[in-house]
Amino acid sequence: MLVRTEGLKKYFKVGRDQMLHAVDGISLGIEQNEILGLVGESGSGKSTFGKTLIGLHPRTGGKAYYEEQELPAKFSAADHLAYSKNLQMIFQDPYSSLNPRMTVLDIVGEGLHIQGQHTKSQIKEEVATWLAQVGLNADHMSRYPHEFSGGQRQRIGIARAMIIKPKFVVCDEPISALDVSVQAQVINLLDDLKNSLGLTLLFIAHDLSMVRYVSDRMAVMYLGTVVECGPSDEVFFNPQHPYTKLLIESNPEPDPKAERARQHASIKGEITSPINMGPGCRFADRCPSATARCSVENPKTKHISDQHSVTCNLFD
Amino acid sequence: MSEMDDTFKDNVLEVENLNVEFSTYGGVVQAVRGVNFSVGRGETLAIVGESGCGKSVTVQSIMGLLPTPPGKITAGEARLRGNNILNLPAKEANKFRGVEIGMIFQDPMTSLNPTMTIGDQISETLMVHRHLSYSDASAKAVALLEKTRIPEAKKRAAQYPFEFSGGMLQRAMIAQSLACNPSVLIADEPTTALDVTIQAQILELMSELQKTEDMSIILITHDLAVVAKMADRVAVMYAGQIVEMGTVDEIFYESAHPYTMGLKEAMPSNRKDRAKKLTPIEGSPPDLFSPPAGCGYFARCPHAMALCETKQSEEFILTSSSSHFSKCWLQHPEAPKTDGLFQVGDDHAG
């Protein structure tokens, strides 16, 4: 395992005596050169998990390991400097994640600059190489973010993360702000980089079809917990957890005949907010198969095959 | 297909040769360049395309929501039951917009007034257009919220937008748009900001209300999966023009424009036998400051011919019922055969 968490927790304090359990005990491992897809509704804690994993949020509990070495619970400035060489992040919003007052050269080259092992001209050279690698014109490095389209900005974000040759990258919804034709460009780029650099990725997205397409394994999150995890095709075509089943049934596909034949079983209600969570399964109030037991007893994680696990009381 | 043609014979809304420009510091952007379409009664027409293709500008022009200046409708007509509704003064426009044509927007959070309760925002519509008293309008607002299945509608009507989730806000906005029983509902990316689970709920709500209220829907989206689920007919827009239009099956199974093909191939399929690589559409859309003389898709098209660069294609009709056309020279009888592309003379799969 290149990266691994054990019961990772991240709570946020919201007002007096109120705790928001954004990530509540997640144990996941990601192998070297693997893409793990993380899906779930907004508010399920996907991004918080990714950020806590690489130290952008201090964690509340549990452990996180990189190359079997425990990561500090709260990163100091020195920790950030040390770990950011290997742990990087591509952010969701290509509009707000680039400083509008910095040129592309400054943005993409900042990582190298901070590491302090390159001269200015070396940095410029590297930036030019990376801009070309992500399909941007190297002549554009003196431009500012507002001069680029959404897809181009996302590439700038990718170049910024990749230029220091990290081993592990958290991609937080890297394509959801992009047009369909551009999504495919970015996905193929990530795939190429994975193969050429031996990258390991945590791919966070809410687009199930895309996650299934991109990832080797897929984990499904609901209110801070992972409810199902397994090889992508297995989770997608043979979902076991009631939530995963409903999620996949809600996912439309670009095929009118299949859509007309689809059984309409949209999921009831909305995701609640995980403030001061009580015991019991978090999905119990929306779950069509819930029993009395589900609202009092925390479900345990069971392995239904070597790689496929489900956290649900129905599987006892 | 013939059954469908009969159903949608009486067109509620017709748009003809719509041209819209924006004057900017950089010059004049020709955002919409000669768009024609019609929407039949009870029909759902989806307009698909990428950002900047002019799909939102098209419906904003129809609704009289185009900011003028910088926007300007330079040519064309839009007829609601035969009456032109383009370029009307606000007073005239208010007789149909929000009344005969309702609209819901992509981002419900910024489309509703944060300082007014949800109930009041819906009542306002009724008080302005239907001249109801405040108390009657408030009661009707609660009924409308119930119709869009907002639980505890009475309590919710007294709440402000920030107290609503994204999905609930979209329901509230639908309730507002239905206030005056419109015959056309324009939905501009109604579910783009929502999760798939909530998207499924909202889309099902829209289809249901469409039946009970006997509405036509114009659905603006970039998501082909949503199109497959909702649309009867589809217009594919690129660089300010409709490049292909047809029934949903024709567009998906008999795609006759390389851009439509490109969009389909750029999406991951949900089939088990996935091809390992997605096929992106390389390049980017043309600069509409000076639109190309020929086909807008020329620079990105894998099948482009010399003719495409200099001369715009006519709209080649592919079916006897003339429901399906493609604005592409490959449909010319003398054009070479192209693998995978549906062309004039091909057999219909049915």
Interface residues (C-beta under 8 A of the other chain):
Chain A: E41 S42 S149 G150 G151 D179 V180 S181 V182 Q183 A184 Q185 I187 N188 D191 H206 D207 L208 S209 M210 R212 Y213 D233 F236 F237 L246 L247 E249 S250 N251 P252 E253 P254 D255 P256 K257 A258 E259 R262 H264 S266 I267 E270 I271
Chain B: E50 S51 S165 G166 G167 M168 D195 V196 T197 I198 Q199 A200 Q201 L203 E204 H222 D223 L224 A225 V226 V227 A228 K229 A231 V248 D249 F252 Y253 G262 L263 K264 A266 M267 P268 S269 N270 K272 R274 K277 L278 T279 P280 I281 E282 S284
